[in-house]
């Protein structure tokens, strides 16, 4: 029964990395769409507000500029929080060193999946209508275009944390 629980915990641990990959893509695409819609609304309404209501279009353009600058930092903050949660969950889950091989195989699958996710993002970000939104989000663009490398680094770091913690617990219980 204990081995079954250990296997379930290992599967959940590796699912955390997949969750991070999919969450990053979803948030980036959502931000792109929001920025695109905001820019279209600003373009369509700004001139009308400036002519009818004194200075309202300028306030709207300024507010949209603040949102554009903040959205990239919000994505970066969320990215850092997801990485921290992945590292903390690596510390919290005990696994036997035998499962390192399973983790490496699953990491290979996740790196392959992140290549597809990066390609989806690349195709999405190269749509001409989204070009101005992409200019406002350089950190998001960097993270998602280099997602396979980031997945590799996070996966190896997670495996090292899990494996080193396992070794420490085994040696301390043997004494």
QUIUR-V222826 format. One record per residue. RES is the residue in three letters. PSI is psi as a letter, one per 40 degrees, with the letter a starting at -180 (* if undefined). OMEGA is omega in whole degrees, -180 to 180 (* if undefined). Layout:
BEGIN
res/psi/omega
RES/PSI/OMEGA
RES/PSI/OMEGA
END
This chain:
BEGIN
res/psi/omega
UNK/d/-179
UNK/d/178
UNK/d/178
UNK/d/178
UNK/d/179
UNK/d/179
UNK/d/179
UNK/d/178
UNK/d/179
UNK/d/179
UNK/d/179
UNK/d/-180
UNK/d/-179
UNK/d/176
UNK/d/177
UNK/d/180
UNK/d/177
UNK/d/177
UNK/d/179
UNK/d/-178
UNK/d/-177
UNK/d/179
UNK/d/180
UNK/d/179
UNK/d/-179
UNK/d/-179
UNK/d/-180
UNK/d/180
UNK/d/178
UNK/d/178
UNK/d/178
UNK/d/-179
UNK/d/178
UNK/d/179
UNK/d/178
UNK/d/180
UNK/d/179
UNK/d/179
UNK/d/177
UNK/d/178
UNK/d/179
UNK/d/180
UNK/d/-176
UNK/d/-171
UNK/d/-173
UNK/d/-178
UNK/d/180
UNK/d/179
UNK/d/180
UNK/d/-179
UNK/d/-177
UNK/d/-178
UNK/h/-173
UNK/h/172
UNK/e/-178
UNK/d/180
UNK/d/178
UNK/d/178
UNK/d/180
UNK/d/179
UNK/d/178
UNK/d/179
UNK/d/178
UNK/d/176
UNK/d/177
UNK/d/179
UNK/d/179
UNK/d/-179
UNK/d/-177
UNK/d/-175
UNK/d/179
UNK/d/178
UNK/d/177
UNK/d/177
UNK/d/-180
UNK/d/178
UNK/d/178
UNK/d/177
UNK/d/179
UNK/d/178
UNK/d/177
UNK/d/177
UNK/d/179
UNK/d/179
UNK/d/177
UNK/d/180
UNK/d/179
UNK/d/179
UNK/d/175
UNK/d/178
UNK/d/-173
UNK/d/-175
UNK/h/176
UNK/h/175
UNK/i/177
UNK/i/-178
UNK/e/178
UNK/d/-176
UNK/e/177
UNK/d/179
UNK/d/178
UNK/d/178
UNK/d/-180
UNK/d/177
UNK/d/179
UNK/d/177
UNK/d/177
UNK/d/177
UNK/d/-179
UNK/d/177
UNK/d/176
UNK/d/178
UNK/d/-180
UNK/d/173
UNK/d/177
UNK/d/178
UNK/d/178
UNK/d/178
UNK/d/176
UNK/d/178
UNK/d/-179
UNK/d/180
UNK/d/180
UNK/d/-176
UNK/e/-180
UNK/e/174
UNK/h/-173
UNK/d/-179
UNK/d/-178
UNK/e/-176
UNK/d/-180
UNK/d/176
UNK/d/179
UNK/d/178
UNK/d/-178
UNK/e/-176
UNK/g/-177
UNK/d/180
UNK/d/178
UNK/d/179
UNK/d/-180
UNK/d/-177
UNK/d/-175
UNK/d/175
UNK/d/178
UNK/f/-176
UNK/d/178
UNK/d/178
UNK/d/179
UNK/d/177
UNK/d/178
UNK/d/-179
UNK/d/-180
UNK/d/179
UNK/d/179
UNK/d/177
UNK/d/179
UNK/d/179
UNK/d/179
UNK/d/180
UNK/d/-178
UNK/d/-177
UNK/d/-179
UNK/d/177
UNK/d/179
UNK/d/180
UNK/d/179
UNK/d/-179
UNK/d/180
UNK/d/-178
UNK/d/179
UNK/d/179
UNK/d/179
UNK/d/-178
UNK/*/*
END
